[in-house]
Amino acid sequence: MGYYDQDYQNRSNRQKGNKGGYFLASLVGVILGAILVIIAVPKLFEYNVLPYSIDSGEHVQEDSARNKNVPTQNVSLNVVTDVTKAVDKAGDAVVSITNIQAAGFWSRENGEDGVPAGSGSGVIYKKQGNSAFIITNHHVVEGAQQLEVSLADGTKIPAKLVGSDIWTDLAVLEVDSKDIQTIAEFGDSAALKTGEPVIAIGNPLGTFEGSVTQGIISGLERTVPVDIDQNGTADWQAEVLQTDAAINPGNSGGALVNISGQVIGINSMKIAQSAVEGIGLAIPINYAQPIIEDLEKYGEVRRPYMGIGLASVSEIPGYYQQEALKLPSEVKSGVAITTVEPNSPAAQAGLKEMDVIVEMDGEAITDVIDLRKHLYNQKKVGDQMKVKYYRAGKLAETTMKLSGETF
């Protein structure tokens, strides 16, 4: 057997021989790799095989994480969808409206004649000669001494109130048409389907002009009780569309449009309760159009007039129903007449105080809202109307001719 020193020397000689072979192989590999890189890289640029392309817009960004420079590229996308087309079509027809009212003492002392008392939105729907017309909500313009409209491009112009209607919460304004470029197109709200996409355009909070929110039609033919005289009792039921598109203060009077960019509703109100989210309401445009026509033509909505004061029987204590109205025990609903104006249609038809109306033109009348809906939605000024009523416990019938004075 050999010695330890001899064995070590033999191993050392073998390792030296191997190192020489490794070095030569590595050198050849480096040379071949360099040649491949020189040949391949120009081809990658030529055929755009790289995951990004470098053009004159390239710039260098410092990568703080890796502490090295990396190439980046600015990308510009031209995104066009049905939603953007609809907004492009209708957006410039939606304006901001400022309600200016009498200044307080300190404002007058500072030389201010009026101060902004609120803001909302409106929709330009008509251009005729030197005038353009805007539909908005009654509550947006209520109490205004002056009205100012801000167009989509920021131009501010004065507006005149043509007419307003508290029952439908609609109003029409008139402005100079010189700066008006875009007119909204009305659609058909009767053709809407639940789940159909819609877009709300308006000026929420009076500061975010031209804001757009998207949603769907959540419900059709909804009714919402409205307390006109603020006495805690519903005087009317507004017919509205329900949507989950966000509608906030300042959106009132703005447009609810379909995917074709047609106005199918006028945003009016939102149920503002902490437990309710995503319920926005709009006045259907088919319902609004005859109101708009009356406001333009007469400055008010010409509704049939009876000339009576009303109270729902359901709100009258049972004792008075029996003793004062003398209603039969089976009669639990109807409308009691509290006052009759002299020479009114009701007076001429022979109706008196304490009479209880239970039917009109064969349609049962259960409360004040029923009576107003029949009168406002189904009758016109000058129409004849048959009325059944109880007087002192006995059923009677009369016919009245409706006039056009204010109800």
Protein Blocks (a to p, Z undefined) as FASTA:
>chain_A
ZZfklmmmmmmmmmmmmmmmmmmmmmmmmmmmmmmmmmmmmmmmmnomafbdcdfkbccd
ddfknopacdddddddddddfklmmmmmmmmmpccddddddddfklmmnopabdcfbdcd
dddfbdehjbccddddfklmgoiabdcdddfkopacddddfbdcfklopacddddfklpm
bdcddddfklpcehiacdddddehhlaghiacddddfbghiacdddfkonopafbdcddd
ddfbdcdehjgopacddfkopafbdcfbdcddfkbghiacdddfklmmmmmmmmmmnopa
cdddehiacddfklpcfklmmmmnopafklmgdcddfbdcehiaklmnopaehiacfbee
hiacfbfklmmmmmmmmpcehiacdddddeehiacdddddddfbdZZ
